[in-house]
Amino acid sequence: MTTPPAYRLHPDLSPGAAELTVSDLSRSVTFYRQVLGMTVLERGDGTAQLGTATRPLLRLMEVPGAPPAPRSSPGLYHFAVLLPTRVDLARWVRHVAGLGLRVGQGDHLVSEAFYLNDPDGHGIEVYRDRPRPEWRWTLDQVEMASDPVDIAGLLAEPGAEMPFQGLPEGTVMGHFHLRVTDVAAAEAFYRGVLGFDVVSRWPGALFVSVGGYHHHLGLNAWQSEGGRPAPEATARLLGAELVLPSAAEIERLAGHLEAVGVPFTRDGAGLDVRDPAGNRLSFRATA
């Protein structure tokens, strides 16, 4: 698979909703409402859509009794919910501490982030970005790290003492981090076919984006190198949605994939394509 050098995804691409299977829909809905502060946007027979009042972030499908997907399989490492401000993040941290939950954390230089899992083991990141002028670049590579978060400074933000009352407007899906089976194959696809920029490389992982963001996708094979797809009857990633700014951009992508011989399927006005590990990317146009 090769890419004409001129092809690039539109720089205004943004991550959309994560589509997951869960073993107990009611339990998952309760978790995402109480812990993440999400709003239930739709609830059907074995399905639910959650997010902010105006933006879907999760689409859940129940597979009763499903065990968690093996960590050796490709799929979701975490989805990342991006809060608008540091104060919003501080309020959420106070909220989860009040629930008695233990979370991981990391200062990534470009962002401050906290990590937890849902009841089915799906990874979650909740974070805020530092202002772009504070990001440090060396040529085309952004500097990132996993340092400790300044918790005291975070919680001392003016207004941090106010109660968390659910995800604030302006919350978006910031990025997806996926497990892949071969990092070189992932780079050939995401960079060589789709036209993402590789903005950071770590041992066993790479981070890609468009438009100068620190990363729209993380891709790692830390546990999943050479792994097999997760069985269908597990709690797993069904798809990661990527939103393009117009229907014309969907058509441009479709024409490009046809030209380079990469199979895809049409789904209404959008299209679905799978990466070399089998992860499904669902490209949609802004509504």
N, C-alpha and C positions, 0 to 999 in steps of 0.2 A: 504494500500500500504506500503510495507516494502522494505528495501534495504539491500542486502548483505553488510556487513561492508567493504569489500574490494573494492566496487565500488566507483570510483571518476571520475568526468569529467577530461579530460586531462588538466594539468596546463597551457598549451599554448592556451587555449580557448581565443577568443577575440570577442567583439561585432562587428556585421556587420552593415548592413543598416536597417533603420526603414522604414516600409511600411505603408503609411498613405492614407486615402481618404481626398480630399479637395473639396471645393465647387466651386472654380474657378481656373482652372489649370494655366492659364496665369498669374493671380494675384499672385499665389503662387510661380511660377517660377521667376517672377520679384522680389518678396520679398527675396527669397533665394539667388538669384544672387546679389542683391544690398546690402542687410543687412548682410548676412552671408558670401558673397564672394564665393559662390559655383559655380562650372562649370556645365553646362548642358551636360550630357554624352549621353543621348538618349532622343528623343522626339517623341512620337507616337500619335495615335488617343486617346486622353483622358488620356495619361500616360506620365510620365517623370521620368528620373533618373538623380540625381544630386550628386555631391560630389567634390573631388579634381580631378585633371586631370587624376589620375590613380586609384582612389578608390571610389566606390559608397558609399554614406552615406544615401541617401533618395531615396525611390521609391514612387512616387505619383500617385494616381488614382483619376480622377475627378468624383464626384457625383454632377452634377450641382445643385446649390442652397442648398446644404446640410447644415443644422444648426450644430453648434458645439455639440459634444457628451456631455451628462450630466456629470457633475463632480461627481455625485453620482454613476456613472457606473464604472466598472473596465475598464482598458485601459491604455493609456499613461499619466503619470504625466509629464515627460519630457524625451527627448533624450539629450545626452550630447556629444558635440563635443570637443575633446581634442586637443588643440594646442600644438606644440612642445616645445615652450619656453615662458618664462614670457614676453619677448619683443614682441613676436607675439600677446600675449593677450593684452598688452598695446596698440599696434597699432590698434587692433580691437576695443578696448574701445574708443580710440580717433575717430575712424571711425563712430561708432554708435552715439557718442555724436555729431559729425558733422551733422549727419542725423536728429538730434533733437529727438532721441528716448530715452525714460526713461527705464532703466533696473534695476532689482533687483541685489543684490550682496551678497556674503558670503565668508568669510575666513573659510574653513573647516579644517584647520590645515594641512591636507594632500594635499590641493589644494586651489586655488583661483578661484572663479566662479562668473559668471554673468548670469542673467536669463531674458528671455523675452518670448513672445508668438508670433506665426505666425498669419496671418489674420484669421485662423479658430480656434484659441485658443489652438493649439498644443503647449505644453510647450517645451522650448529649454533652455539648459544650454551650455555656452561656458566657458571653463576652461583650466587651466594649472595645472599640478601636481608639487608639491614640490619634490625634490629628495627623493628617498626611504629611505636613511639613516636618513632623518629628520622626518619620520613618527614615532609616538610613539605607541608602543604596550604594553598592559598588558596581558600577556599570549597570548591568541588567539584573543584578541579584540583590534581593532585599535581605537585610540582616534580621534574623529571628533567633530566639533563644528560648530556653525553658527555665527562667529564673524564678525565685519566689516572688509572689505578689506582695506589695506593701499593704498588708491587711489593715494595719492601724491607720495609714494614710487614707485608704479607701473608705473606711468607716467614719473617718473624720470629715468627709466631704460635707459642706453645708447642704442641709436638706436630707442627708442620709438617714436621719432619725425618723423621718416620716414613714408611715407603714406602706409596705408593698401592696398594691391593690390590683394586681394583674399586669400583664404585659402592656406597656404604654404604647400608644400610637407612635409609629415610626420604627417599631421593632420589625426586623426582617430576618429572613434566612441569610446568614452571612456567608457560609460555605458548607460544603460537604467534604468529609474525609472518608475515603473509600479504601477498603482492603483489595489489593490486586495480587495476582499470582506471579508477575514478572515485571519488575520496574522498567527494564529496557523496552519491553513490549508496550507497556503503558505510555512511556514517553513517545515511542514511535506513533502511537495512536493519537494521544492528546495533543502533542506538539506537531507531529508530522502530518496527521490527517485533519484534525479539527482546527489546528492553528492557534492553540493556546500558547502563551509564553511560559517557559519554565523560569520561575522567579526565585526558587531556592532548592538546593539539593542537600539532603541529609543521608547518612548511611541507610540504605534500604528504603528510601522514600524520596519523593519529589513533590513540589508544590507548583501549581500552575494557575494562571489567571489571564484576564484580558483587561485592557484599559488602565494598567498600572496599579491594580489592587494587589494587596500582599498575598492573597490566594483565594481563588474561588473553589479550588479542589485540592485536597491533599490526597496523595496516593502512596500507600505503603504496602510492603510485603514482609513486615516484621514477623508475623505469625502465619501468613497465608501463602508464602512462596511455594509454587507448585500445587497449591491446594485445589480441592474439588468443589464444585458448586454446592451450596447448602441444600439439603433435601427440601422439597416443596412443603412438607408438613412441619416446617420449623418456623419460629418467629424470626423473620429475615427482612432484608431490604428487597422491595419489589422494584423500586425505581427512584431516581433522583431527577427532579424537574429543573430544567434550565430555561430561563425566559429570555427571549429575544425581543427587540423593540417593535417588530412589525412582521406581518405575514410575508412581506417581500424577503425578509431575512431568512425565514423558514424555507422559502422556495430557493433562495440562493444556496443555502446549505444542502437542500435536497439535490440540486443540480450538481453541486460539487461532489457529494457522496456517490452519485451515479457515475460521474466522470472518473473517479478513482477506484470504482468497483467495490465500494464498501456497502454491504447490504443494510437496509433499513426498512422500517414499516411506517406507513402513514396511519395516523390516528386523528381523524377529523382534520383540523387545520394544522396540526402539529406533526411531529415525526419522532419515532423511537429508534435508537441505535444502541448496540451493545459494544462495550469495550472488549479488549482481548480476554479479560477475566470473566466476562459475562455480565458485568454490571450494566443495567439498563439506564440510559440517559434519555429523558423525555423532553424534547425541545418544544416549547410552546411560544406563541406570540403574546405580547402584552394585550390584555383584554381591552 
